[in-house]
Amino acid sequence: MTTVKVMRPIFQPDTYVAYVLYPYQIFHLRLYYKRLKMGDKVFDYFAYVDLYRLGAERGNRLMELLEWDVDEKSIMKPLVDYEEAKKKAFESAITWGNSRVVSWWLPRIEIVEEHFAHKVFWIYEKDGEKLIMDSLDGKEYSLDTMVGKGGRMCKGPFCR
């Protein structure tokens, strides 16, 4: 058993067979903008960096984190290291901040808080079909479709 931080699940099926923990690096960033002949601007930015696909999502606040004791095999290993995640968070924060303020300079960025945590995906059965549920938005996906059972649906040069 390993102790990990988990983003508090909002949605959960009534009964579940298993779960998968998906890795994220969470940053609370503070952006300081200097402006000519105007007051300086300060923004707080919460970046949730997906450590599997290297995508960044902006949050409104830092999510509540829980500590769970879990089996090692339910944890997905990150494919992105800390430095890449930090770079992606800064890039995302600058893009967002520059759309809100006019400045001749890039902002000075301070890391206020950072966490390595996991998002929970529930695996369960409903009407004889195995499904996977995102614990933060409640969306359900067919596990058979995700793993490609039943053959390829897409044909042609642009399909993977």
PyMOL commands that place a pseudoatom at each C-alpha (Angstrom):
pseudoatom trace, name=CA, resn=MET, resi=1, chain=A, elem=C, hetatm=0, pos=[0.000, 0.000, 0.000]
pseudoatom trace, name=CA, resn=THR, resi=2, chain=A, elem=C, hetatm=0, pos=[1.143, 3.516, -0.866]
pseudoatom trace, name=CA, resn=THR, resi=3, chain=A, elem=C, hetatm=0, pos=[-0.158, 6.836, 0.464]
pseudoatom trace, name=CA, resn=VAL, resi=4, chain=A, elem=C, hetatm=0, pos=[-0.999, 9.354, -2.292]
pseudoatom trace, name=CA, resn=LYS, resi=5, chain=A, elem=C, hetatm=0, pos=[-2.791, 12.690, -2.569]
pseudoatom trace, name=CA, resn=VAL, resi=6, chain=A, elem=C, hetatm=0, pos=[-6.092, 12.566, -4.443]
pseudoatom trace, name=CA, resn=MET, resi=7, chain=A, elem=C, hetatm=0, pos=[-8.325, 15.381, -5.675]
pseudoatom trace, name=CA, resn=ARG, resi=8, chain=A, elem=C, hetatm=0, pos=[-11.535, 15.008, -3.654]
pseudoatom trace, name=CA, resn=PRO, resi=9, chain=A, elem=C, hetatm=0, pos=[-14.016, 13.131, -5.867]
pseudoatom trace, name=CA, resn=ILE, resi=10, chain=A, elem=C, hetatm=0, pos=[-17.248, 14.999, -6.599]
pseudoatom trace, name=CA, resn=PHE, resi=11, chain=A, elem=C, hetatm=0, pos=[-18.958, 12.144, -8.467]
pseudoatom trace, name=CA, resn=GLN, resi=12, chain=A, elem=C, hetatm=0, pos=[-18.930, 8.453, -7.583]
pseudoatom trace, name=CA, resn=PRO, resi=13, chain=A, elem=C, hetatm=0, pos=[-21.052, 5.523, -8.801]
pseudoatom trace, name=CA, resn=ASP, resi=14, chain=A, elem=C, hetatm=0, pos=[-23.176, 3.665, -6.261]
pseudoatom trace, name=CA, resn=THR, resi=15, chain=A, elem=C, hetatm=0, pos=[-20.936, 0.613, -6.508]
pseudoatom trace, name=CA, resn=TYR, resi=16, chain=A, elem=C, hetatm=0, pos=[-17.591, 0.293, -8.252]
pseudoatom trace, name=CA, resn=VAL, resi=17, chain=A, elem=C, hetatm=0, pos=[-15.279, -2.561, -9.175]
pseudoatom trace, name=CA, resn=ALA, resi=18, chain=A, elem=C, hetatm=0, pos=[-12.003, -0.612, -9.140]
pseudoatom trace, name=CA, resn=TYR, resi=19, chain=A, elem=C, hetatm=0, pos=[-10.479, 2.794, -9.754]
pseudoatom trace, name=CA, resn=VAL, resi=20, chain=A, elem=C, hetatm=0, pos=[-7.494, 4.271, -11.573]
pseudoatom trace, name=CA, resn=LEU, resi=21, chain=A, elem=C, hetatm=0, pos=[-5.492, 7.232, -10.243]
pseudoatom trace, name=CA, resn=TYR, resi=22, chain=A, elem=C, hetatm=0, pos=[-4.421, 9.637, -12.995]
pseudoatom trace, name=CA, resn=PRO, resi=23, chain=A, elem=C, hetatm=0, pos=[-1.383, 11.910, -12.282]
pseudoatom trace, name=CA, resn=TYR, resi=24, chain=A, elem=C, hetatm=0, pos=[-1.534, 15.729, -12.124]
pseudoatom trace, name=CA, resn=GLN, resi=25, chain=A, elem=C, hetatm=0, pos=[0.877, 18.446, -11.000]
pseudoatom trace, name=CA, resn=ILE, resi=26, chain=A, elem=C, hetatm=0, pos=[-1.029, 21.360, -9.453]
pseudoatom trace, name=CA, resn=PHE, resi=27, chain=A, elem=C, hetatm=0, pos=[0.419, 24.871, -9.282]
pseudoatom trace, name=CA, resn=HIS, resi=28, chain=A, elem=C, hetatm=0, pos=[-0.899, 27.994, -7.576]
pseudoatom trace, name=CA, resn=LEU, resi=29, chain=A, elem=C, hetatm=0, pos=[0.916, 30.781, -9.438]
pseudoatom trace, name=CA, resn=ARG, resi=30, chain=A, elem=C, hetatm=0, pos=[0.945, 34.518, -8.815]
pseudoatom trace, name=CA, resn=LEU, resi=31, chain=A, elem=C, hetatm=0, pos=[1.550, 36.756, -11.847]
pseudoatom trace, name=CA, resn=TYR, resi=32, chain=A, elem=C, hetatm=0, pos=[2.925, 40.280, -11.338]
pseudoatom trace, name=CA, resn=TYR, resi=33, chain=A, elem=C, hetatm=0, pos=[2.452, 42.639, -14.303]
pseudoatom trace, name=CA, resn=LYS, resi=34, chain=A, elem=C, hetatm=0, pos=[4.224, 46.023, -14.606]
pseudoatom trace, name=CA, resn=ARG, resi=35, chain=A, elem=C, hetatm=0, pos=[2.355, 48.645, -16.627]
pseudoatom trace, name=CA, resn=LEU, resi=36, chain=A, elem=C, hetatm=0, pos=[3.327, 52.106, -17.888]
pseudoatom trace, name=CA, resn=LYS, resi=37, chain=A, elem=C, hetatm=0, pos=[1.464, 55.031, -16.256]
pseudoatom trace, name=CA, resn=MET, resi=38, chain=A, elem=C, hetatm=0, pos=[-1.037, 52.629, -14.671]
pseudoatom trace, name=CA, resn=GLY, resi=39, chain=A, elem=C, hetatm=0, pos=[-1.191, 50.578, -11.522]
pseudoatom trace, name=CA, resn=ASP, resi=40, chain=A, elem=C, hetatm=0, pos=[0.543, 47.212, -11.539]
pseudoatom trace, name=CA, resn=LYS, resi=41, chain=A, elem=C, hetatm=0, pos=[-1.666, 44.119, -11.765]
pseudoatom trace, name=CA, resn=VAL, resi=42, chain=A, elem=C, hetatm=0, pos=[-1.454, 40.900, -9.760]
pseudoatom trace, name=CA, resn=PHE, resi=43, chain=A, elem=C, hetatm=0, pos=[-3.349, 37.731, -10.707]
pseudoatom trace, name=CA, resn=ASP, resi=44, chain=A, elem=C, hetatm=0, pos=[-3.627, 34.325, -9.052]
pseudoatom trace, name=CA, resn=TYR, resi=45, chain=A, elem=C, hetatm=0, pos=[-3.636, 31.401, -11.463]
pseudoatom trace, name=CA, resn=PHE, resi=46, chain=A, elem=C, hetatm=0, pos=[-4.327, 27.752, -10.644]
pseudoatom trace, name=CA, resn=ALA, resi=47, chain=A, elem=C, hetatm=0, pos=[-2.831, 25.345, -13.194]
pseudoatom trace, name=CA, resn=TYR, resi=48, chain=A, elem=C, hetatm=0, pos=[-3.701, 21.644, -13.256]
pseudoatom trace, name=CA, resn=VAL, resi=49, chain=A, elem=C, hetatm=0, pos=[-1.117, 19.990, -15.506]
pseudoatom trace, name=CA, resn=ASP, resi=50, chain=A, elem=C, hetatm=0, pos=[-1.953, 16.552, -16.886]
pseudoatom trace, name=CA, resn=LEU, resi=51, chain=A, elem=C, hetatm=0, pos=[1.220, 14.479, -16.445]
pseudoatom trace, name=CA, resn=TYR, resi=52, chain=A, elem=C, hetatm=0, pos=[0.184, 11.928, -19.022]
pseudoatom trace, name=CA, resn=ARG, resi=53, chain=A, elem=C, hetatm=0, pos=[-0.744, 14.101, -22.023]
pseudoatom trace, name=CA, resn=LEU, resi=54, chain=A, elem=C, hetatm=0, pos=[0.945, 17.408, -20.997]
pseudoatom trace, name=CA, resn=GLY, resi=55, chain=A, elem=C, hetatm=0, pos=[-2.182, 19.539, -21.092]
pseudoatom trace, name=CA, resn=ALA, resi=56, chain=A, elem=C, hetatm=0, pos=[-2.929, 22.379, -18.688]
pseudoatom trace, name=CA, resn=GLU, resi=57, chain=A, elem=C, hetatm=0, pos=[-6.325, 23.322, -17.323]
pseudoatom trace, name=CA, resn=ARG, resi=58, chain=A, elem=C, hetatm=0, pos=[-7.106, 26.480, -15.365]
pseudoatom trace, name=CA, resn=GLY, resi=59, chain=A, elem=C, hetatm=0, pos=[-8.940, 26.169, -12.081]
pseudoatom trace, name=CA, resn=ASN, resi=60, chain=A, elem=C, hetatm=0, pos=[-10.771, 28.776, -10.002]
pseudoatom trace, name=CA, resn=ARG, resi=61, chain=A, elem=C, hetatm=0, pos=[-9.097, 27.681, -6.777]
pseudoatom trace, name=CA, resn=LEU, resi=62, chain=A, elem=C, hetatm=0, pos=[-7.004, 24.925, -5.284]
pseudoatom trace, name=CA, resn=MET, resi=63, chain=A, elem=C, hetatm=0, pos=[-9.081, 21.756, -5.000]
pseudoatom trace, name=CA, resn=GLU, resi=64, chain=A, elem=C, hetatm=0, pos=[-9.354, 19.932, -1.709]
pseudoatom trace, name=CA, resn=LEU, resi=65, chain=A, elem=C, hetatm=0, pos=[-6.795, 17.118, -1.561]
pseudoatom trace, name=CA, resn=LEU, resi=66, chain=A, elem=C, hetatm=0, pos=[-7.262, 13.892, 0.394]
pseudoatom trace, name=CA, resn=GLU, resi=67, chain=A, elem=C, hetatm=0, pos=[-4.705, 11.273, 1.357]
pseudoatom trace, name=CA, resn=TRP, resi=68, chain=A, elem=C, hetatm=0, pos=[-5.570, 7.720, 0.346]
pseudoatom trace, name=CA, resn=ASP, resi=69, chain=A, elem=C, hetatm=0, pos=[-3.777, 4.448, 1.016]
pseudoatom trace, name=CA, resn=VAL, resi=70, chain=A, elem=C, hetatm=0, pos=[-3.939, 2.606, -2.311]
pseudoatom trace, name=CA, resn=ASP, resi=71, chain=A, elem=C, hetatm=0, pos=[-2.550, -0.423, -4.073]
pseudoatom trace, name=CA, resn=GLU, resi=72, chain=A, elem=C, hetatm=0, pos=[0.422, 0.479, -6.281]
pseudoatom trace, name=CA, resn=LYS, resi=73, chain=A, elem=C, hetatm=0, pos=[-1.135, -1.116, -9.393]
pseudoatom trace, name=CA, resn=SER, resi=74, chain=A, elem=C, hetatm=0, pos=[-4.053, 1.381, -9.434]
pseudoatom trace, name=CA, resn=ILE, resi=75, chain=A, elem=C, hetatm=0, pos=[-1.672, 4.356, -9.892]
pseudoatom trace, name=CA, resn=MET, resi=76, chain=A, elem=C, hetatm=0, pos=[-0.775, 5.516, -13.406]
pseudoatom trace, name=CA, resn=LYS, resi=77, chain=A, elem=C, hetatm=0, pos=[2.844, 6.588, -13.746]
pseudoatom trace, name=CA, resn=PRO, resi=78, chain=A, elem=C, hetatm=0, pos=[3.465, 10.116, -15.090]
pseudoatom trace, name=CA, resn=LEU, resi=79, chain=A, elem=C, hetatm=0, pos=[5.005, 10.437, -18.558]
pseudoatom trace, name=CA, resn=VAL, resi=80, chain=A, elem=C, hetatm=0, pos=[5.955, 14.094, -18.020]
pseudoatom trace, name=CA, resn=ASP, resi=81, chain=A, elem=C, hetatm=0, pos=[8.585, 15.232, -15.514]
pseudoatom trace, name=CA, resn=TYR, resi=82, chain=A, elem=C, hetatm=0, pos=[8.322, 18.139, -13.074]
pseudoatom trace, name=CA, resn=GLU, resi=83, chain=A, elem=C, hetatm=0, pos=[10.279, 20.651, -15.195]
pseudoatom trace, name=CA, resn=GLU, resi=84, chain=A, elem=C, hetatm=0, pos=[8.085, 20.076, -18.271]
pseudoatom trace, name=CA, resn=ALA, resi=85, chain=A, elem=C, hetatm=0, pos=[4.953, 20.418, -16.132]
pseudoatom trace, name=CA, resn=LYS, resi=86, chain=A, elem=C, hetatm=0, pos=[6.219, 23.668, -14.596]
pseudoatom trace, name=CA, resn=LYS, resi=87, chain=A, elem=C, hetatm=0, pos=[7.056, 25.064, -18.042]
pseudoatom trace, name=CA, resn=LYS, resi=88, chain=A, elem=C, hetatm=0, pos=[3.554, 24.151, -19.300]
pseudoatom trace, name=CA, resn=ALA, resi=89, chain=A, elem=C, hetatm=0, pos=[1.919, 25.784, -16.246]
pseudoatom trace, name=CA, resn=PHE, resi=90, chain=A, elem=C, hetatm=0, pos=[3.926, 29.009, -16.783]
pseudoatom trace, name=CA, resn=GLU, resi=91, chain=A, elem=C, hetatm=0, pos=[3.101, 29.035, -20.512]
pseudoatom trace, name=CA, resn=SER, resi=92, chain=A, elem=C, hetatm=0, pos=[-0.602, 28.566, -19.785]
pseudoatom trace, name=CA, resn=ALA, resi=93, chain=A, elem=C, hetatm=0, pos=[-0.569, 31.267, -17.079]
pseudoatom trace, name=CA, resn=ILE, resi=94, chain=A, elem=C, hetatm=0, pos=[1.181, 33.796, -19.351]
pseudoatom trace, name=CA, resn=THR, resi=95, chain=A, elem=C, hetatm=0, pos=[-1.264, 33.149, -22.208]
pseudoatom trace, name=CA, resn=TRP, resi=96, chain=A, elem=C, hetatm=0, pos=[-4.228, 33.594, -19.856]
pseudoatom trace, name=CA, resn=GLY, resi=97, chain=A, elem=C, hetatm=0, pos=[-2.755, 36.681, -18.124]
pseudoatom trace, name=CA, resn=ASN, resi=98, chain=A, elem=C, hetatm=0, pos=[-1.786, 38.412, -21.378]
pseudoatom trace, name=CA, resn=SER, resi=99, chain=A, elem=C, hetatm=0, pos=[-5.388, 38.178, -22.545]
pseudoatom trace, name=CA, resn=ARG, resi=100, chain=A, elem=C, hetatm=0, pos=[-6.449, 40.199, -19.469]
pseudoatom trace, name=CA, resn=VAL, resi=101, chain=A, elem=C, hetatm=0, pos=[-3.828, 42.928, -19.191]
pseudoatom trace, name=CA, resn=VAL, resi=102, chain=A, elem=C, hetatm=0, pos=[-1.805, 45.112, -21.553]
pseudoatom trace, name=CA, resn=SER, resi=103, chain=A, elem=C, hetatm=0, pos=[1.848, 45.263, -20.578]
pseudoatom trace, name=CA, resn=TRP, resi=104, chain=A, elem=C, hetatm=0, pos=[5.164, 45.779, -22.344]
pseudoatom trace, name=CA, resn=TRP, resi=105, chain=A, elem=C, hetatm=0, pos=[6.757, 43.070, -20.210]
pseudoatom trace, name=CA, resn=LEU, resi=106, chain=A, elem=C, hetatm=0, pos=[6.127, 39.465, -19.424]
pseudoatom trace, name=CA, resn=PRO, resi=107, chain=A, elem=C, hetatm=0, pos=[4.925, 38.958, -15.862]
pseudoatom trace, name=CA, resn=ARG, resi=108, chain=A, elem=C, hetatm=0, pos=[7.134, 37.923, -12.973]
pseudoatom trace, name=CA, resn=ILE, resi=109, chain=A, elem=C, hetatm=0, pos=[5.768, 34.567, -11.820]
pseudoatom trace, name=CA, resn=GLU, resi=110, chain=A, elem=C, hetatm=0, pos=[5.914, 33.222, -8.295]
pseudoatom trace, name=CA, resn=ILE, resi=111, chain=A, elem=C, hetatm=0, pos=[4.969, 29.670, -7.304]
pseudoatom trace, name=CA, resn=VAL, resi=112, chain=A, elem=C, hetatm=0, pos=[2.793, 30.107, -4.220]
pseudoatom trace, name=CA, resn=GLU, resi=113, chain=A, elem=C, hetatm=0, pos=[1.923, 26.451, -3.749]
pseudoatom trace, name=CA, resn=GLU, resi=114, chain=A, elem=C, hetatm=0, pos=[2.384, 23.183, -5.648]
pseudoatom trace, name=CA, resn=HIS, resi=115, chain=A, elem=C, hetatm=0, pos=[1.154, 19.612, -5.238]
pseudoatom trace, name=CA, resn=PHE, resi=116, chain=A, elem=C, hetatm=0, pos=[1.505, 16.263, -6.963]
pseudoatom trace, name=CA, resn=ALA, resi=117, chain=A, elem=C, hetatm=0, pos=[-1.942, 14.662, -6.848]
pseudoatom trace, name=CA, resn=HIS, resi=118, chain=A, elem=C, hetatm=0, pos=[-4.175, 12.214, -8.674]
pseudoatom trace, name=CA, resn=LYS, resi=119, chain=A, elem=C, hetatm=0, pos=[-7.606, 12.400, -10.262]
pseudoatom trace, name=CA, resn=VAL, resi=120, chain=A, elem=C, hetatm=0, pos=[-9.845, 9.364, -9.669]
pseudoatom trace, name=CA, resn=PHE, resi=121, chain=A, elem=C, hetatm=0, pos=[-11.492, 7.446, -12.502]
pseudoatom trace, name=CA, resn=TRP, resi=122, chain=A, elem=C, hetatm=0, pos=[-14.048, 4.916, -11.236]
pseudoatom trace, name=CA, resn=ILE, resi=123, chain=A, elem=C, hetatm=0, pos=[-14.487, 1.584, -13.054]
pseudoatom trace, name=CA, resn=TYR, resi=124, chain=A, elem=C, hetatm=0, pos=[-17.909, -0.006, -12.602]
pseudoatom trace, name=CA, resn=GLU, resi=125, chain=A, elem=C, hetatm=0, pos=[-20.656, -2.005, -14.298]
pseudoatom trace, name=CA, resn=LYS, resi=126, chain=A, elem=C, hetatm=0, pos=[-24.049, -0.709, -15.369]
pseudoatom trace, name=CA, resn=ASP, resi=127, chain=A, elem=C, hetatm=0, pos=[-26.563, -2.848, -17.274]
pseudoatom trace, name=CA, resn=GLY, resi=128, chain=A, elem=C, hetatm=0, pos=[-23.837, -5.423, -18.007]
pseudoatom trace, name=CA, resn=GLU, resi=129, chain=A, elem=C, hetatm=0, pos=[-21.475, -2.893, -19.584]
pseudoatom trace, name=CA, resn=LYS, resi=130, chain=A, elem=C, hetatm=0, pos=[-18.170, -1.842, -18.020]
pseudoatom trace, name=CA, resn=LEU, resi=131, chain=A, elem=C, hetatm=0, pos=[-17.924, 1.934, -17.703]
pseudoatom trace, name=CA, resn=ILE, resi=132, chain=A, elem=C, hetatm=0, pos=[-15.379, 4.427, -16.473]
pseudoatom trace, name=CA, resn=MET, resi=133, chain=A, elem=C, hetatm=0, pos=[-16.483, 7.640, -14.703]
pseudoatom trace, name=CA, resn=ASP, resi=134, chain=A, elem=C, hetatm=0, pos=[-14.516, 10.862, -14.280]
pseudoatom trace, name=CA, resn=SER, resi=135, chain=A, elem=C, hetatm=0, pos=[-14.762, 11.752, -10.573]
pseudoatom trace, name=CA, resn=LEU, resi=136, chain=A, elem=C, hetatm=0, pos=[-14.648, 15.521, -11.196]
pseudoatom trace, name=CA, resn=ASP, resi=137, chain=A, elem=C, hetatm=0, pos=[-17.214, 16.013, -13.967]
pseudoatom trace, name=CA, resn=GLY, resi=138, chain=A, elem=C, hetatm=0, pos=[-19.263, 12.794, -13.730]
pseudoatom trace, name=CA, resn=LYS, resi=139, chain=A, elem=C, hetatm=0, pos=[-18.937, 11.877, -17.428]
pseudoatom trace, name=CA, resn=GLU, resi=140, chain=A, elem=C, hetatm=0, pos=[-19.217, 8.184, -18.240]
pseudoatom trace, name=CA, resn=TYR, resi=141, chain=A, elem=C, hetatm=0, pos=[-17.268, 6.388, -20.969]
pseudoatom trace, name=CA, resn=SER, resi=142, chain=A, elem=C, hetatm=0, pos=[-17.526, 2.814, -22.226]
pseudoatom trace, name=CA, resn=LEU, resi=143, chain=A, elem=C, hetatm=0, pos=[-14.413, 0.884, -21.236]
pseudoatom trace, name=CA, resn=ASP, resi=144, chain=A, elem=C, hetatm=0, pos=[-14.755, -1.418, -24.264]
pseudoatom trace, name=CA, resn=THR, resi=145, chain=A, elem=C, hetatm=0, pos=[-14.769, 1.587, -26.619]
pseudoatom trace, name=CA, resn=MET, resi=146, chain=A, elem=C, hetatm=0, pos=[-11.744, 3.116, -24.880]
pseudoatom trace, name=CA, resn=VAL, resi=147, chain=A, elem=C, hetatm=0, pos=[-9.623, -0.026, -25.196]
pseudoatom trace, name=CA, resn=GLY, resi=148, chain=A, elem=C, hetatm=0, pos=[-10.747, -0.639, -28.804]
pseudoatom trace, name=CA, resn=LYS, resi=149, chain=A, elem=C, hetatm=0, pos=[-12.840, -3.778, -28.477]
pseudoatom trace, name=CA, resn=GLY, resi=150, chain=A, elem=C, hetatm=0, pos=[-15.167, -4.302, -31.409]
pseudoatom trace, name=CA, resn=GLY, resi=151, chain=A, elem=C, hetatm=0, pos=[-12.691, -3.118, -34.062]
pseudoatom trace, name=CA, resn=ARG, resi=152, chain=A, elem=C, hetatm=0, pos=[-11.738, 0.257, -35.436]
pseudoatom trace, name=CA, resn=MET, resi=153, chain=A, elem=C, hetatm=0, pos=[-14.563, 2.696, -36.107]
pseudoatom trace, name=CA, resn=CYS, resi=154, chain=A, elem=C, hetatm=0, pos=[-12.419, 5.182, -38.006]
pseudoatom trace, name=CA, resn=LYS, resi=155, chain=A, elem=C, hetatm=0, pos=[-10.934, 4.198, -41.362]
pseudoatom trace, name=CA, resn=GLY, resi=156, chain=A, elem=C, hetatm=0, pos=[-8.562, 6.207, -43.493]
pseudoatom trace, name=CA, resn=PRO, resi=157, chain=A, elem=C, hetatm=0, pos=[-5.198, 7.989, -43.381]
pseudoatom trace, name=CA, resn=PHE, resi=158, chain=A, elem=C, hetatm=0, pos=[-6.089, 10.358, -40.515]
pseudoatom trace, name=CA, resn=CYS, resi=159, chain=A, elem=C, hetatm=0, pos=[-6.972, 7.620, -38.004]
pseudoatom trace, name=CA, resn=ARG, resi=160, chain=A, elem=C, hetatm=0, pos=[-4.548, 6.312, -35.439]
for i in range(1, 160): cmd.bond("trace and resi %d" % i, "trace and resi %d" % (i + 1))
show_as sticks, trace
zoom trace
